[in-house]
């Protein structure tokens, strides 16, 4: 009888131990599964965040590009209005027939740009000559001073000349005839 009780107790203890081990393994497996799902969700959230960040960067880049395009369009409109104002004539149609003063207004308007061009070139040349006279010519300066002054005058002449020529020819119509 003792053997039967011992066998029953052994079966109960063995079955209980096996059940506990099985429950432990099931819990451990579920925990690993939950951990894996959590890591997966976390990684997906990181990827979603990175995707959102890229989308925002793309939208910002598009907005910057559109803003630059609008600025260029506005600058182009301003320049075109400047050209249009430069082309305006007062002596047209009946106005010209009624008053020759409008013809003189057009002549004076037409002479403003070439007169300013010549004037600015003369001013820079006179400044150069005056500086040379004040320092006693090239001989009165050190090599560094002469080189620096010459570079400054050349930069000024290039800047003024480029500005004048590009504005002068840039405001002309493609056919060479002003309307």
SELO-262809 format. One record per residue (C-alpha): residue number from 1; residue in three letters; x negated, y negated, z negated. Coordinates in nm, 3 decimals. Example, Ala and Ser with C-alpha at 12.3 -4.5 7.8 and 13.67 -1.06 7.14 Angstrom:
REM residues 2
{1,ALA,{-1.230,0.450,-0.780}}
{2,SER,{-1.367,0.106,-0.714}}
This chain:
REM residues 179
{1,UNK,{0.000,0.000,0.000}}
{2,UNK,{-0.282,-0.225,-0.077}}
{3,UNK,{-0.400,-0.170,0.275}}
{4,UNK,{-0.065,-0.272,0.411}}
{5,UNK,{-0.060,-0.589,0.206}}
{6,UNK,{-0.418,-0.663,0.301}}
{7,UNK,{-0.339,-0.602,0.666}}
{8,UNK,{-0.032,-0.830,0.640}}
{9,UNK,{-0.233,-1.099,0.465}}
{10,UNK,{-0.510,-1.060,0.721}}
{11,UNK,{-0.259,-1.093,0.999}}
{12,UNK,{-0.102,-1.396,0.836}}
{13,UNK,{-0.436,-1.563,0.763}}
{14,UNK,{-0.578,-1.469,1.104}}
{15,UNK,{-0.264,-1.589,1.283}}
{16,UNK,{-0.261,-1.907,1.077}}
{17,UNK,{-0.628,-1.971,1.146}}
{18,UNK,{-0.578,-1.902,1.516}}
{19,UNK,{-0.274,-2.133,1.514}}
{20,UNK,{-0.473,-2.407,1.340}}
{21,UNK,{-0.763,-2.370,1.585}}
{22,UNK,{-0.515,-2.377,1.876}}
{23,UNK,{-0.343,-2.687,1.734}}
{24,UNK,{-0.681,-2.851,1.679}}
{25,UNK,{-0.789,-2.774,2.034}}
{26,UNK,{-0.457,-2.903,2.167}}
{27,UNK,{-0.493,-3.224,1.964}}
{28,UNK,{-0.854,-3.265,2.076}}
{29,UNK,{-0.752,-3.209,2.441}}
{30,UNK,{-0.467,-3.461,2.407}}
{31,UNK,{-0.705,-3.710,2.246}}
{32,UNK,{-0.953,-3.666,2.532}}
{33,UNK,{-0.669,-3.699,2.782}}
{34,UNK,{-0.546,-4.020,2.613}}
{35,UNK,{-0.903,-4.152,2.602}}
{36,UNK,{-0.945,-4.074,2.971}}
{37,UNK,{-0.613,-4.246,3.052}}
{38,UNK,{-0.714,-4.546,2.841}}
{39,UNK,{-1.050,-4.572,3.021}}
{40,UNK,{-0.871,-4.536,3.353}}
{41,UNK,{-0.623,-4.813,3.261}}
{42,UNK,{-0.907,-5.028,3.134}}
{43,UNK,{-1.104,-4.979,3.456}}
{44,UNK,{-0.792,-5.055,3.662}}
{45,UNK,{-0.738,-5.373,3.459}}
{46,UNK,{-1.101,-5.475,3.523}}
{47,UNK,{-1.056,-5.409,3.895}}
{48,UNK,{-0.729,-5.605,3.898}}
{49,UNK,{-0.904,-5.889,3.718}}
{50,UNK,{-1.190,-5.882,3.969}}
{51,UNK,{-0.942,-5.874,4.257}}
{52,UNK,{-0.749,-6.167,4.110}}
{53,UNK,{-1.076,-6.357,4.065}}
{54,UNK,{-1.167,-6.293,4.429}}
{55,UNK,{-0.820,-6.402,4.542}}
{56,UNK,{-0.850,-6.724,4.340}}
{57,UNK,{-1.197,-6.789,4.483}}
{58,UNK,{-1.061,-6.730,4.833}}
{59,UNK,{-0.770,-6.966,4.772}}
{60,UNK,{-1.008,-7.228,4.632}}
{61,UNK,{-1.232,-7.195,4.937}}
{62,UNK,{-0.930,-7.231,5.166}}
{63,UNK,{-0.814,-7.536,4.968}}
{64,UNK,{-1.163,-7.691,4.988}}
{65,UNK,{-1.179,-7.627,5.362}}
{66,UNK,{-0.833,-7.775,5.413}}
{67,UNK,{-0.929,-8.076,5.201}}
{68,UNK,{-1.247,-8.130,5.403}}
{69,UNK,{-1.048,-8.099,5.725}}
{70,UNK,{-0.798,-8.358,5.602}}
{71,UNK,{-1.084,-8.589,5.505}}
{72,UNK,{-1.239,-8.548,5.850}}
{73,UNK,{-0.904,-8.618,6.014}}
{74,UNK,{-0.858,-8.930,5.800}}
{75,UNK,{-1.210,-9.050,5.881}}
{76,UNK,{-1.148,-8.984,6.249}}
{77,UNK,{-0.821,-9.181,6.233}}
{78,UNK,{-0.998,-9.474,6.067}}
{79,UNK,{-1.273,-9.468,6.330}}
{80,UNK,{-1.016,-9.448,6.610}}
{81,UNK,{-0.828,-9.747,6.467}}
{82,UNK,{-1.156,-9.936,6.456}}
{83,UNK,{-1.218,-9.852,6.821}}
{84,UNK,{-0.862,-9.950,6.912}}
{85,UNK,{-0.901,-10.284,6.736}}
{86,UNK,{-1.228,-10.339,6.920}}
{87,UNK,{-1.052,-10.279,7.253}}
{88,UNK,{-0.767,-10.521,7.187}}
{89,UNK,{-0.731,-10.798,7.442}}
{90,UNK,{-0.539,-11.117,7.404}}
{91,UNK,{-0.546,-11.237,7.765}}
{92,UNK,{-0.299,-10.997,7.920}}
{93,UNK,{0.018,-11.045,8.122}}
{94,UNK,{0.202,-11.373,8.081}}
{95,UNK,{-0.011,-11.478,7.787}}
{96,UNK,{-0.316,-11.509,8.011}}
{97,UNK,{-0.119,-11.698,8.272}}
{98,UNK,{0.016,-11.942,8.011}}
{99,UNK,{-0.311,-12.014,7.827}}
{100,UNK,{-0.675,-11.984,7.927}}
{101,UNK,{-0.769,-12.005,7.558}}
{102,UNK,{-0.687,-11.635,7.523}}
{103,UNK,{-0.940,-11.562,7.796}}
{104,UNK,{-1.202,-11.745,7.587}}
{105,UNK,{-1.097,-11.546,7.279}}
{106,UNK,{-1.160,-11.223,7.473}}
{107,UNK,{-1.498,-11.354,7.597}}
{108,UNK,{-1.605,-11.446,7.243}}
{109,UNK,{-1.485,-11.109,7.108}}
{110,UNK,{-1.678,-10.934,7.384}}
{111,UNK,{-1.997,-11.124,7.299}}
{112,UNK,{-1.987,-11.061,6.923}}
{113,UNK,{-2.142,-10.714,6.934}}
{114,UNK,{-2.430,-10.785,7.175}}
{115,UNK,{-2.501,-11.111,6.990}}
{116,UNK,{-2.513,-10.931,6.656}}
{117,UNK,{-2.734,-10.663,6.809}}
{118,UNK,{-2.988,-10.913,6.933}}
{119,UNK,{-2.966,-11.114,6.611}}
{120,UNK,{-3.034,-10.810,6.388}}
{121,UNK,{-3.329,-10.704,6.600}}
{122,UNK,{-3.472,-11.057,6.579}}
{123,UNK,{-3.420,-11.072,6.203}}
{124,UNK,{-3.614,-10.750,6.145}}
{125,UNK,{-3.890,-10.866,6.381}}
{126,UNK,{-3.914,-11.205,6.206}}
{127,UNK,{-3.926,-11.037,5.864}}
{128,UNK,{-4.211,-10.822,5.986}}
{129,UNK,{-4.399,-11.120,6.129}}
{130,UNK,{-4.341,-11.327,5.811}}
{131,UNK,{-4.473,-11.048,5.589}}
{132,UNK,{-4.778,-11.010,5.811}}
{133,UNK,{-4.841,-11.386,5.790}}
{134,UNK,{-4.800,-11.395,5.408}}
{135,UNK,{-5.045,-11.112,5.342}}
{136,UNK,{-5.301,-11.235,5.591}}
{137,UNK,{-5.231,-10.980,5.861}}
{138,UNK,{-5.342,-10.621,5.864}}
{139,UNK,{-5.688,-10.717,5.738}}
{140,UNK,{-5.541,-10.865,5.416}}
{141,UNK,{-5.375,-10.538,5.312}}
{142,UNK,{-5.499,-10.212,5.181}}
{143,UNK,{-5.444,-9.910,5.402}}
{144,UNK,{-5.171,-9.779,5.169}}
{145,UNK,{-4.989,-10.114,5.171}}
{146,UNK,{-5.007,-10.145,5.548}}
{147,UNK,{-4.893,-9.787,5.598}}
{148,UNK,{-4.606,-9.829,5.351}}
{149,UNK,{-4.492,-10.155,5.506}}
{150,UNK,{-4.518,-10.016,5.857}}
{151,UNK,{-4.319,-9.708,5.756}}
{152,UNK,{-4.050,-9.929,5.599}}
{153,UNK,{-4.025,-10.152,5.906}}
{154,UNK,{-4.013,-9.851,6.138}}
{155,UNK,{-3.742,-9.689,5.923}}
{156,UNK,{-3.541,-10.014,5.927}}
{157,UNK,{-3.580,-10.055,6.302}}
{158,UNK,{-3.480,-9.695,6.367}}
{159,UNK,{-3.179,-9.722,6.136}}
{160,UNK,{-3.056,-10.051,6.280}}
{161,UNK,{-3.120,-9.952,6.639}}
{162,UNK,{-2.951,-9.612,6.599}}
{163,UNK,{-2.651,-9.767,6.426}}
{164,UNK,{-2.613,-10.036,6.688}}
{165,UNK,{-2.660,-9.810,6.989}}
{166,UNK,{-2.434,-9.531,6.860}}
{167,UNK,{-2.163,-9.776,6.761}}
{168,UNK,{-2.203,-9.964,7.086}}
{169,UNK,{-2.175,-9.659,7.312}}
{170,UNK,{-1.952,-9.459,7.078}}
{171,UNK,{-1.678,-9.719,7.107}}
{172,UNK,{-1.679,-9.711,7.485}}
{173,UNK,{-1.425,-9.503,7.671}}
{174,UNK,{-1.546,-9.195,7.854}}
{175,UNK,{-1.480,-9.348,8.194}}
{176,UNK,{-1.683,-9.655,8.108}}
{177,UNK,{-1.383,-9.886,8.150}}
{178,UNK,{-1.218,-10.047,7.853}}
{179,UNK,{-0.842,-10.058,7.846}}
